[in-house]
Amino acid sequence: MLIATPVALCFFGRPRGAWALRLASVGLTLMLVTLLLAVGIRQVAGWNRERVQAAFERDATTASLLLTAQLREPLQALEALRGVYAASDDVTRAELALASQAWLAPGRLQAMGWSERVRRENVPAFEAAVRAEGLPNYAVFNRADAPPPGDDEVVAMRFIEPMAGNESALGVNVLSIQAARAAVTAARRSGQPAATEGFPLTQHLPGQQLIGVVVYQAIYAPNLTDPAKREAAFRGVAFVTLRMDDQLKALAAQIAPYLKLCVVDGGSGRGRQRLAEPEGCETPSAELRRVRTLNYAGRPWELSAYARTDDLAEAHSADVWLFALVGLLFTAMLGGCLLLTTGRTRRIETAVRERTAALQAEVYEREVAEAALPESEQRFRNILNNVPIGVIYTDLRGRVKQSNPRFCELTGYSPEELLLLSLADCTHPDELDHDVALLGQLVRGEIPMYRRHGRFITKPGATVWVQATVSLLRDAQGKPRSIVGVVEDITEHLKLKAAEHARETAEASNQAKSEFLSRMSHELRTPLNAMLGFAQFRVRAVAGA
């Protein structure tokens, strides 16, 4: 409102004469400044978006690197189990529990365990052996998706840690789970860890469906290097079970709070499969997103970091608001300053026009009044205003009543300033007493007039030598009425007179010098002639002898 109101008034304000003149100085100026402010706000907002994007890229890269490093932990745990089974052909439940304890303690892994290869005809004996170890209800079973017909072996889960919450998974034939079967087969053939696609875990509670990933590591009989013989000597698989939701929860404290992560399995037989919450994160609508592809135990995973711009921009929007606020305040203050300046200028112009009109009226009235004066008085005024000698009229106390232009030029005061002064204000202090005494004699009638040389002090403070002739004017009854003074500047005349006197003095000195030299020459010539004749006589006498 503070910016738009002056602009609107410049276009539509009444009276138009008062506002039309402000259109360029106020209206167009404010419009230009507002346009520049809008461009500046847009530029600052653009810089803010760039900072938001850079901050997101930095935080997303950090989160991806942290999650990638964290996902190495299940593979390291699996390698530890492989070492345990490579070192011993008969690993007990207690030994596996001891080996997995340190890995399970942080809580990022769902389970670790061992699934053993058993030929189908040996399943009863295998079940009896496990029951003898303290699991009286142990039995090998298939999941709903049974193995293909003609499968002559099972890979039954024998050990799992921790036991609490995972007992229901003991005995499951992992080959009866389609996702697990593919991973076990790949691990058996390659000898490398193989991860399953996400599938519901066997140990989930009723009404709860836990989507997890199991990473398998094949264990073979020792000292076999030939791939065919090694595959035939396949003993079973060590496994690590993890839930990506648990992995992301463990990572949440280390990443930016606005950032959301999503893990997607891109090689699932059912298309892109989300491995972790939130739902729909595999196709996010967020403006900011960064995807990193990871080959995790043979599975092509995508680690996505995404965020809404508004969530991140809140921390950076203060710059835009601050710039906008300062810019709007500056523009509003500029508008107020322009209004005050133009208003003051208009008032000054109005006052000048009114004063000019008044002066013109005064001049006109004066000209009319002068035209009405008798011819003799007009002639007197012309003489007074054009005479090259200063003329001044005072009352009997010396207060100035009127002066001509030459007197104003002589003293440096304007006619109006002289009306506020007296003759004593222009007189040199050293001559003031003498001048007052002469004025007293003149007013008392002791002298008809007086003439004197004296000094005046001008308005700038300079000293001027003048010759003043002062006389008394009387009224019709013969009483003293006013004093008139005729003042002539004789400063240059005195300087010229002083120079002439100096020249005459120099000439007199030069004449006296010439007379002195002439007399001295005459007085010295007479005795010198006698001496010169005597000397010549002596020379001739010596020569004759």
Buried (B, 14 or more C-beta within 10 A) or exposed (E): EEBEBBBEBBEEBEEEEEBEBBBEBBBEBBBEBBEEBEEEBEEBBEBBBEBBBEBBEEBBEBBBEBBBEBBEBBBEBBEBBBEBBEEEEEBEBEBBBEBBEEBBEEEBBBBBBBBBBBEEEEBEEBBEEBEEEEBEEBBBEBBEEEBEEEBEBBBBBBBBBBBEEBBEBBBBBBBBBBBBBBBBBBBBBEBEBBBBBBBBBBBBEEEEEBBBBBBBBBBBEEEBEEEEEBBEBBBBBBBBBBBBBBBBBBBEEEBBEBBBBBBBBEEBEEEEBBBBBEEEBBEBEBBBBBEBEBEBBBBEBBBBBBBBBEBBBEEBBEEBEEBBEEBBEEBBEBBEEBBEEBEEEBEEEEEEEEEEEEEEEEEEEEEEEEEEEEEEEEEEEEEBEEBEBBBBBBBEEBBBEBBBBBBBEBBBBEEEEBEEBBBBBBBBEEBBEEBEEBBEEBBEEEBEEBEEEBBBBBBEEEEBBBBBBBBBEEEEEEEBBBBBBBBBBBBEEEEEEEEEEEEEEEEEEEEEEEEEEEEEEEEEEEEEEEEEEEEEEEEEEEEEE
